[in-house]
Amino acid sequence: MTELITLAKQYEIELTPPMAEQFATYQRLLLCWNERMNLTAITQPREVLEKHFLDSLIPLAAWGLLPGARVIDVGTGAGFPGIPMKIARPDIELTLLDSQLKRTEFLRELSRELGQENRIIHGRAEEAAHDPALRESFCAATARAVAALPVLCELCLGFLRPGGVFFAMKGPDSVKEAESAREAAAILGGGEIKSCAYALPSFGERIIYLVEKASQTPAKYPRKHKQMTKAPL
C-alpha cells in the first residue's frame, strides 16, 4: 500500500506508513468476506486501491473537515467512503449506516480490526433521518453511488446541522442529475450545489457534488422510499 501514499499525495492528502498498513488490512478483510457475501464487484488489487481507497479519500481534499467532525456515511456498503476517510483522519467521529444486516456485521469486524470506534447502524436512511438522536446532528454526510442526486439530497440533508455539508460522489454522466437536484436541495434546506471534478489515475473522471446546509430541513422530509422514487422533488 505504499503506492497509495504516493497517489494520495497527488491530491494533497497525506498518509503515513501505519495508515497504509490499515488499508492493507482493509483490503485483506474485504476480499476475504467477499468470498462469503456480495460486498464488491471490484476485486483486482489496482482497482481496489484506486476505485475504493483513493476515490474515498478525495472528499478530504474537496472540503476540509474540522477536527473531531461528526460524519455519517449513508448507504455505506462495505465502508466506502467513510472508513478510508477515518483512516486518513482518525479524529473524525464516524457513523456508518446501511440497510443490510450482513454488511453491518462486516463493518463491525472491520472496525475492530482497524481499531476504529465507529457507530454502526442497521437501518434505512429515510427512517434514520427522523431519529432525534441523528437528525440535524452531523457536520458532514457522504454517499457514493447510492441513488439519483435529487433522492440523495432528500435522504441525506436531514442528517446535517445548518452549516454542515453533504458530499455526493458520482460518475461523469451525472451532470443532468445535478441540474434536476437544485430545486430539491432548496426545498430541503440546502444551498447551491457545487461540483468538484477529478480523475483517478487509471480509471477516469469522477465528480463530487457538495451541498452546504443553509437552514433546517422541513420535518416531513425525507419521505418514504416509494414516494421519493415515484415523485422526486
C-alpha positions as a Markdown table, in Angstrom:
| # | Residue | x | y | z |
|---|---|---|---|---|
| 1 | Met | 0.0 | 0.0 | 0.0 |
| 2 | Thr | 3.0 | 2.3 | -0.3 |
| 3 | Glu | 1.7 | 3.2 | -3.7 |
| 4 | Leu | -1.4 | 4.6 | -2.1 |
| 5 | Ile | 0.7 | 7.0 | -0.1 |
| 6 | Thr | 2.2 | 8.3 | -3.4 |
| 7 | Leu | -1.1 | 8.6 | -5.2 |
| 8 | Ala | -2.8 | 10.3 | -2.3 |
| 9 | Lys | -0.1 | 13.0 | -2.3 |
| 10 | Gln | -1.1 | 13.9 | -5.8 |
| 11 | Tyr | -4.4 | 15.1 | -4.3 |
| 12 | Glu | -2.7 | 16.8 | -1.3 |
| 13 | Ile | -3.8 | 14.0 | 1.1 |
| 14 | Glu | -1.1 | 12.9 | 3.5 |
| 15 | Leu | -1.0 | 9.2 | 4.5 |
| 16 | Thr | 1.5 | 7.7 | 6.9 |
| 17 | Pro | 3.0 | 4.1 | 6.7 |
| 18 | Pro | 0.8 | 3.0 | 9.6 |
| 19 | Met | -2.2 | 4.2 | 7.7 |
| 20 | Ala | -1.1 | 2.3 | 4.6 |
| 21 | Glu | -0.9 | -0.8 | 6.8 |
| 22 | Gln | -4.5 | -0.2 | 7.8 |
| 23 | Phe | -5.5 | 0.0 | 4.2 |
| 24 | Ala | -3.7 | -3.4 | 3.6 |
| 25 | Thr | -5.8 | -4.9 | 6.4 |
| 26 | Tyr | -8.9 | -3.4 | 4.9 |
| 27 | Gln | -8.2 | -5.0 | 1.5 |
| 28 | Arg | -7.5 | -8.3 | 3.1 |
| 29 | Leu | -10.7 | -8.4 | 5.1 |
| 30 | Leu | -12.8 | -7.0 | 2.2 |
| 31 | Leu | -11.6 | -9.8 | -0.2 |
| 32 | Cys | -11.9 | -12.5 | 2.5 |
| 33 | Trp | -15.5 | -11.5 | 3.4 |
| 34 | Asn | -16.4 | -11.0 | -0.3 |
| 35 | Glu | -16.0 | -14.8 | -0.8 |
| 36 | Arg | -18.9 | -15.3 | 1.6 |
| 37 | Met | -21.1 | -12.4 | 0.7 |
| 38 | Asn | -21.5 | -9.8 | -2.0 |
| 39 | Leu | -19.6 | -6.7 | -0.8 |
| 40 | Thr | -18.0 | -5.6 | -4.0 |
| 41 | Ala | -17.6 | -6.5 | -7.7 |
| 42 | Ile | -14.2 | -4.8 | -7.6 |
| 43 | Thr | -11.6 | -7.3 | -6.5 |
| 44 | Gln | -8.4 | -6.7 | -8.5 |
| 45 | Pro | -5.8 | -5.0 | -6.3 |
| 46 | Arg | -5.2 | -2.0 | -8.5 |
| 47 | Glu | -8.9 | -1.4 | -8.8 |
| 48 | Val | -9.5 | -1.7 | -5.1 |
| 49 | Leu | -6.6 | 0.8 | -4.5 |
| 50 | Glu | -8.0 | 3.4 | -6.8 |
| 51 | Lys | -11.7 | 2.9 | -7.1 |
| 52 | His | -12.3 | 2.2 | -3.5 |
| 53 | Phe | -9.5 | 3.6 | -1.4 |
| 54 | Leu | -8.2 | 6.6 | -3.3 |
| 55 | Asp | -11.6 | 7.6 | -4.5 |
| 56 | Ser | -12.9 | 7.5 | -0.9 |
| 57 | Leu | -10.2 | 9.9 | 0.2 |
| 58 | Ile | -10.9 | 12.6 | -2.4 |
| 59 | Pro | -13.7 | 14.3 | -0.3 |
| 60 | Leu | -11.0 | 15.2 | 2.2 |
| 61 | Ala | -9.3 | 17.3 | -0.4 |
| 62 | Ala | -12.5 | 18.7 | -1.8 |
| 63 | Trp | -13.7 | 20.1 | 1.6 |
| 64 | Gly | -11.7 | 20.5 | 4.8 |
| 65 | Leu | -13.4 | 18.8 | 7.8 |
| 66 | Leu | -12.9 | 20.4 | 11.1 |
| 67 | Pro | -11.1 | 18.4 | 13.8 |
| 68 | Gly | -13.5 | 16.0 | 15.5 |
| 69 | Ala | -16.2 | 16.5 | 12.9 |
| 70 | Arg | -19.2 | 14.2 | 13.1 |
| 71 | Val | -19.6 | 12.4 | 9.8 |
| 72 | Ile | -22.3 | 10.0 | 8.6 |
| 73 | Asp | -21.8 | 7.7 | 5.6 |
| 74 | Val | -25.3 | 6.9 | 4.2 |
| 75 | Gly | -25.7 | 3.6 | 2.4 |
| 76 | Thr | -22.0 | 2.8 | 3.2 |
| 77 | Gly | -22.0 | -0.7 | 1.9 |
| 78 | Ala | -18.5 | -2.1 | 2.5 |
| 79 | Gly | -17.5 | 1.1 | 4.3 |
| 80 | Phe | -16.9 | 3.5 | 1.4 |
| 81 | Pro | -16.1 | 6.3 | 1.6 |
| 82 | Gly | -16.4 | 6.6 | 5.4 |
| 83 | Ile | -13.8 | 4.2 | 6.7 |
| 84 | Pro | -11.0 | 5.3 | 4.3 |
| 85 | Met | -11.7 | 8.9 | 5.4 |
| 86 | Lys | -11.4 | 7.9 | 9.0 |
| 87 | Ile | -8.1 | 6.0 | 8.4 |
| 88 | Ala | -6.7 | 9.3 | 7.0 |
| 89 | Arg | -8.5 | 11.4 | 9.6 |
| 90 | Pro | -8.7 | 9.3 | 12.8 |
| 91 | Asp | -10.1 | 12.3 | 14.7 |
| 92 | Ile | -13.5 | 12.3 | 13.0 |
| 93 | Glu | -16.5 | 10.7 | 14.7 |
| 94 | Leu | -17.9 | 8.3 | 12.1 |
| 95 | Thr | -21.4 | 6.8 | 11.8 |
| 96 | Leu | -21.9 | 4.1 | 9.2 |
| 97 | Leu | -25.5 | 3.5 | 8.0 |
| 98 | Asp | -26.6 | 0.6 | 5.9 |
| 99 | Ser | -29.8 | -1.3 | 5.3 |
| 100 | Gln | -28.3 | -4.8 | 5.0 |
| 101 | Leu | -27.5 | -6.6 | 8.3 |
| 102 | Lys | -24.7 | -8.7 | 6.8 |
| 103 | Arg | -22.9 | -5.6 | 5.7 |
| 104 | Thr | -23.1 | -4.1 | 9.2 |
| 105 | Glu | -21.6 | -7.3 | 10.6 |
| 106 | Phe | -18.7 | -6.9 | 8.2 |
| 107 | Leu | -18.3 | -3.2 | 9.2 |
| 108 | Arg | -18.2 | -4.1 | 12.9 |
| 109 | Glu | -15.4 | -6.7 | 12.3 |
| 110 | Leu | -13.5 | -4.3 | 10.1 |
| 111 | Ser | -13.8 | -1.5 | 12.6 |
| 112 | Arg | -12.4 | -3.8 | 15.4 |
| 113 | Glu | -9.5 | -4.9 | 13.2 |
| 114 | Leu | -8.7 | -1.3 | 12.4 |
| 115 | Gly | -9.1 | -0.1 | 15.9 |
| 116 | Gln | -11.8 | 2.3 | 15.0 |
| 117 | Glu | -14.7 | 3.1 | 17.3 |
| 118 | Asn | -17.4 | 3.7 | 14.7 |
| 119 | Arg | -21.1 | 3.9 | 15.3 |
| 120 | Ile | -22.7 | 1.3 | 13.0 |
| 121 | Ile | -26.4 | 1.4 | 12.4 |
| 122 | His | -28.5 | -1.2 | 10.6 |
| 123 | Gly | -31.4 | 0.8 | 9.1 |
| 124 | Arg | -32.8 | 2.7 | 6.2 |
| 125 | Ala | -31.8 | 6.3 | 5.7 |
| 126 | Glu | -35.3 | 7.6 | 5.2 |
| 127 | Glu | -36.2 | 6.2 | 8.6 |
| 128 | Ala | -33.0 | 7.0 | 10.4 |
| 129 | Ala | -33.1 | 10.7 | 9.3 |
| 130 | His | -36.2 | 11.1 | 11.5 |
| 131 | Asp | -34.5 | 9.7 | 14.6 |
| 132 | Pro | -34.0 | 12.7 | 17.0 |
| 133 | Ala | -30.5 | 11.3 | 18.0 |
| 134 | Leu | -29.4 | 11.5 | 14.4 |
| 135 | Arg | -31.4 | 14.3 | 12.8 |
| 136 | Glu | -29.5 | 17.5 | 12.0 |
| 137 | Ser | -26.6 | 16.5 | 14.2 |
| 138 | Phe | -23.8 | 15.9 | 11.7 |
| 139 | Cys | -21.1 | 18.2 | 10.3 |
| 140 | Ala | -20.9 | 16.1 | 7.1 |
| 141 | Ala | -22.8 | 13.4 | 5.3 |
| 142 | Thr | -21.5 | 11.3 | 2.4 |
| 143 | Ala | -23.0 | 8.9 | -0.1 |
| 144 | Arg | -21.4 | 7.1 | -3.0 |
| 145 | Ala | -23.4 | 5.8 | -6.0 |
| 146 | Val | -26.5 | 5.1 | -3.9 |
| 147 | Ala | -29.3 | 6.9 | -5.9 |
| 148 | Ala | -30.0 | 9.8 | -8.2 |
| 149 | Leu | -28.9 | 13.1 | -6.8 |
| 150 | Pro | -32.4 | 14.6 | -6.0 |
| 151 | Val | -33.2 | 11.4 | -4.0 |
| 152 | Leu | -29.8 | 11.5 | -2.3 |
| 153 | Cys | -30.4 | 15.1 | -1.2 |
| 154 | Glu | -33.7 | 14.1 | 0.4 |
| 155 | Leu | -32.1 | 11.1 | 2.1 |
| 156 | Cys | -29.0 | 12.9 | 3.4 |
| 157 | Leu | -29.7 | 16.6 | 4.1 |
| 158 | Gly | -31.9 | 15.8 | 7.1 |
| 159 | Phe | -28.9 | 14.4 | 8.9 |
| 160 | Leu | -26.9 | 17.7 | 8.7 |
| 161 | Arg | -26.9 | 20.6 | 11.0 |
| 162 | Pro | -27.0 | 24.1 | 9.4 |
| 163 | Gly | -23.5 | 24.8 | 8.1 |
| 164 | Gly | -22.8 | 21.1 | 7.5 |
| 165 | Val | -22.0 | 19.8 | 4.1 |
| 166 | Phe | -23.2 | 16.8 | 2.0 |
| 167 | Phe | -20.8 | 15.1 | -0.4 |
| 168 | Ala | -22.4 | 13.0 | -3.2 |
| 169 | Met | -19.8 | 11.0 | -5.1 |
| 170 | Lys | -20.9 | 10.4 | -8.8 |
| 171 | Gly | -19.6 | 9.4 | -12.2 |
| 172 | Pro | -19.1 | 11.8 | -15.1 |
| 173 | Asp | -22.6 | 11.2 | -16.5 |
| 174 | Ser | -24.3 | 12.8 | -13.6 |
| 175 | Val | -24.4 | 16.5 | -14.7 |
| 176 | Lys | -28.2 | 16.3 | -15.6 |
| 177 | Glu | -28.8 | 14.9 | -12.1 |
| 178 | Ala | -27.2 | 18.0 | -10.6 |
| 179 | Glu | -29.4 | 20.3 | -12.6 |
| 180 | Ser | -32.5 | 18.5 | -11.5 |
| 181 | Ala | -31.4 | 18.4 | -7.9 |
| 182 | Arg | -31.2 | 22.2 | -7.4 |
| 183 | Glu | -34.9 | 22.6 | -6.5 |
| 184 | Ala | -34.8 | 19.6 | -4.2 |
| 185 | Ala | -31.8 | 20.9 | -2.3 |
| 186 | Ala | -33.5 | 24.3 | -1.8 |
| 187 | Ile | -36.7 | 22.7 | -0.5 |
| 188 | Leu | -34.6 | 20.5 | 1.9 |
| 189 | Gly | -32.7 | 23.4 | 3.4 |
| 190 | Gly | -29.6 | 23.1 | 1.2 |
| 191 | Gly | -27.7 | 25.9 | -0.6 |
| 192 | Glu | -26.2 | 26.0 | -4.0 |
| 193 | Ile | -24.9 | 22.7 | -5.4 |
| 194 | Lys | -21.2 | 22.9 | -6.2 |
| 195 | Ser | -19.1 | 20.4 | -8.0 |
| 196 | Cys | -15.5 | 19.2 | -7.9 |
| 197 | Ala | -14.3 | 17.2 | -10.9 |
| 198 | Tyr | -11.3 | 15.0 | -10.7 |
| 199 | Ala | -9.8 | 11.9 | -12.3 |
| 200 | Leu | -8.5 | 8.7 | -10.9 |
| 201 | Pro | -5.1 | 7.8 | -12.4 |
| 202 | Ser | -6.2 | 4.7 | -14.3 |
| 203 | Phe | -10.0 | 4.8 | -14.2 |
| 204 | Gly | -11.2 | 8.1 | -15.5 |
| 205 | Glu | -13.3 | 11.0 | -14.4 |
| 206 | Arg | -15.4 | 11.4 | -11.3 |
| 207 | Ile | -17.4 | 14.3 | -9.8 |
| 208 | Ile | -18.1 | 15.2 | -6.2 |
| 209 | Tyr | -21.2 | 17.3 | -5.6 |
| 210 | Leu | -21.2 | 19.5 | -2.5 |
| 211 | Val | -24.3 | 20.9 | -0.9 |
| 212 | Glu | -24.0 | 23.1 | 2.2 |
| 213 | Lys | -26.8 | 23.0 | 4.7 |
| 214 | Ala | -28.3 | 26.5 | 4.8 |
| 215 | Ser | -31.4 | 26.0 | 7.0 |
| 216 | Gln | -33.4 | 23.3 | 8.8 |
| 217 | Thr | -35.0 | 20.6 | 6.7 |
| 218 | Pro | -38.8 | 20.6 | 6.9 |
| 219 | Ala | -40.0 | 17.9 | 9.3 |
| 220 | Lys | -41.8 | 15.8 | 6.7 |
| 221 | Tyr | -38.6 | 15.0 | 4.8 |
| 222 | Pro | -37.3 | 12.5 | 3.9 |
| 223 | Arg | -40.5 | 10.8 | 2.7 |
| 224 | Lys | -41.0 | 7.1 | 2.3 |
| 225 | His | -38.8 | 5.4 | -0.3 |
| 226 | Lys | -41.7 | 4.8 | -2.8 |
| 227 | Gln | -42.7 | 8.5 | -2.6 |
| 228 | Met | -39.2 | 9.7 | -3.2 |
| 229 | Thr | -38.6 | 7.5 | -6.2 |
| 230 | Lys | -42.1 | 7.9 | -7.7 |
| 231 | Ala | -42.2 | 11.7 | -7.2 |
| 232 | Pro | -38.7 | 13.1 | -6.8 |
| 233 | Leu | -38.5 | 16.7 | -5.5 |
